[in-house]
Structure formats: C-alpha cells, structure tokens
C-alpha cells in the first residue's frame, strides 16, 4: 500500500492552516495528502495545574477515531498548548514508526512570545513541525544535523534555524522505509 497523509484538526484550527500544509507535505513525503473532518479536544486532556493539555490524550483520540492501513499517517493539528509529563511543553508528538502524529500551533505564533504576528514565519514553523512529527511516524529518529528537519527542537530558536527538509542521511532512511 502506498504512503498517504491525512490531516485532522483537533479542536478549533483555521481551515487555511491545514490547507497551507498540504502542498509542502506532498512535496516532502512524495505522497497524497488529504484532510478529514476535525475532532473535539479530548475532555480529560486538560491539566488545571499546568493550564496545558496532555499530548498523549490527543494521540489516543486519533487512534480511537481513525483506522489507517499500511503506510497511511494521520497528523492531528491543534491550537492548544501541549505537554508531556517530563517536559514543560512540546511542539508535537508522534508514535515512532506508527500511524499517528500531532502538532500544536500555540507556541509557533510569534505573538505567544509578545512579538508581532508574522503569518509567513508562523506557517514555516508549522510546516517544519508537521514534517518533523510525521518523520517520527515514518520511523525517523532525531538527527544530529542542526539544519535537518529531524533535529530536536528544544526551543523555537532550534525550529527557526532548521530547514523544512530532511538531510541526505534522513532522506535516504525515509526513502528506504517506504
């Protein structure tokens, strides 16, 4: 079965954001990209103490709601701030070599940091995080090359520095995986 990527909003996400990701993902993964009807935010995911949402709850909701086959990947896109217990926040999370990945748009907006909104910069960041998390779903680990999209983003500075594409080594591994 061929590769395929399906984009799904989890909670309120502007349609134009999903649509803007379609072409870059088609080009980077060389496969069809579709969108599906969105899902509600998982009710149990919110932490009152942290004022954030637990990322694994979103992946569980995607697992429960979709049944992809073969090389199909489902990318959840949410506008809320995500975390995992060991970290202050995450830009996204994925099942390594699985079917599901997730990105959060919240911390990708310049205005989150008190800076003027910059739609072009925001879109580049969303694209990089989408490619990164889908890379994990396709079985790629973090890369040591700072310009590679699979480089671990410990901060937004790391995201801004890296490319939206795979380095030669990661591209080769991705091509072998499918």
Secondary structure, 3 states (H helix, E strand, C coil): CCCEEEEEEECCCCHHHHHHHHHHHHHHHCCEEEEEEEECCCHHHEECCCCEEEHHHHHHHHHHHCCCCCCEEEEEEECCCEECCCCCCECEEECCCCCEEEEECHHHCHHHHCCCCCHHHHHHHHHHHHHHHHHHHCCCCCECCCCCCCECCCCHHHHHHCCCCCCHHHHHHHHHHC
